[in-house]
């Protein structure tokens, strides 16, 4: 197993896990941003569960590469959706927020496939 794959995968897993924890705590700034993007308040918990599941699956994917590929692909799609949601809401100054998560997931996917 390549060191770069392990390091990037762990970072790509921790990022959505931390983001999910922030969502679960229900930080006011997160709720305000979601309202601004047009996301219903009830959707915050399911979105946090999806992020947490992706992060946990990425960690489990260190033992079984196909799971890492599936989890990373799912996170890439999730954060592409986040970028599109922010773009659709015309909150262009917020486009950079989901970008690091997207790039980490894409890097993990690239290394998992390689």
C-alpha positions as CSV (number, residue, x, y, z in Angstrom):
1,X,0.0,0.0,0.0
2,X,1.4,3.3,-1.0
3,X,2.1,5.9,1.7
4,X,0.5,8.6,-0.4
5,X,-2.7,6.6,-0.7
6,X,-2.9,6.1,3.0
7,X,-2.2,9.7,4.0
8,X,-4.6,11.2,1.4
9,X,-7.3,8.7,2.2
10,X,-7.1,9.4,5.9
11,X,-7.2,13.1,5.3
12,X,-10.1,12.7,2.9
13,X,-11.9,10.7,5.5
14,X,-11.3,13.0,8.4
15,X,-12.5,16.1,6.6
16,X,-16.1,14.9,6.0
17,X,-16.2,13.3,9.5
18,X,-15.3,16.7,11.1
19,X,-17.8,18.5,8.8
20,X,-20.5,16.0,9.8
21,X,-19.8,16.6,13.5
22,X,-20.2,20.3,12.9
23,X,-23.5,19.7,11.2
24,X,-24.7,17.5,14.0
25,X,-23.8,20.0,16.6
26,X,-25.9,22.4,14.6
27,X,-23.6,25.4,14.5
28,X,-25.6,28.6,13.7
29,X,-23.5,29.6,10.8
30,X,-24.1,26.2,9.2
31,X,-27.9,26.6,9.5
32,X,-27.7,30.1,8.2
33,X,-25.7,29.1,5.2
34,X,-28.0,26.2,4.4
35,X,-31.0,28.5,4.6
36,X,-29.2,30.9,2.2
37,X,-28.6,28.0,-0.2
38,X,-32.2,26.9,-0.1
39,X,-31.6,23.7,1.8
40,X,-34.4,22.7,4.1
41,X,-33.4,22.7,7.8
42,X,-34.5,19.0,8.2
43,X,-32.0,18.0,5.5
44,X,-28.9,18.9,7.6
45,X,-29.0,15.6,9.6
46,X,-29.3,13.3,6.6
47,X,-26.5,15.2,4.8
48,X,-24.3,14.8,7.9
49,X,-25.0,11.1,7.9
50,X,-24.0,10.8,4.3
51,X,-20.7,12.7,4.9
52,X,-20.0,10.5,8.0
53,X,-20.7,7.3,6.1
54,X,-18.4,8.4,3.3
55,X,-15.6,9.2,5.7
56,X,-16.0,5.9,7.6
57,X,-16.2,3.9,4.4
58,X,-13.0,5.6,3.2
59,X,-11.2,4.5,6.4
60,X,-12.6,1.0,5.9
61,X,-11.4,1.2,2.3
62,X,-7.9,1.2,3.5
63,X,-8.4,-2.6,4.1
64,X,-10.5,-3.2,1.0
65,X,-9.7,-1.1,-2.1
66,X,-13.0,-1.4,-3.9
67,X,-14.7,0.2,-0.9
68,X,-12.3,3.1,-0.9
69,X,-13.1,3.6,-4.6
70,X,-16.8,3.6,-4.0
71,X,-16.6,5.8,-1.0
72,X,-14.3,8.3,-2.7
73,X,-16.6,8.4,-5.8
74,X,-19.6,9.0,-3.6
75,X,-17.9,11.8,-1.7
76,X,-16.8,13.4,-5.0
77,X,-20.4,13.3,-6.2
78,X,-21.6,14.7,-2.8
79,X,-19.2,17.6,-2.9
80,X,-19.9,18.3,-6.5
81,X,-23.5,18.6,-5.5
82,X,-22.5,20.9,-2.7
83,X,-20.7,23.1,-5.2
84,X,-23.7,23.1,-7.5
85,X,-26.0,24.0,-4.6
86,X,-23.9,27.0,-3.6
87,X,-23.6,28.1,-7.2
88,X,-27.4,27.7,-7.8
89,X,-28.0,29.9,-4.7
90,X,-25.6,32.5,-6.3
91,X,-23.5,32.6,-3.2
92,X,-20.4,32.8,-5.3
93,X,-18.2,33.9,-2.4
94,X,-19.0,30.5,-0.7
95,X,-17.9,28.4,-3.6
96,X,-14.5,27.8,-2.0
97,X,-16.0,26.2,1.1
98,X,-16.8,22.7,-0.3
99,X,-13.8,22.8,-2.7
100,X,-11.1,21.4,-0.3
101,X,-13.4,18.5,0.5
102,X,-14.0,17.8,-3.2
103,X,-10.3,18.0,-4.0
104,X,-9.4,15.6,-1.1
105,X,-12.1,13.1,-2.2
106,X,-10.9,13.4,-5.9
107,X,-7.3,12.8,-4.8
108,X,-8.4,9.8,-2.7
109,X,-10.3,8.4,-5.7
110,X,-7.4,8.9,-8.1
111,X,-5.0,7.2,-5.7
112,X,-7.4,4.3,-5.0
113,X,-7.9,3.6,-8.7
114,X,-4.2,3.9,-9.5
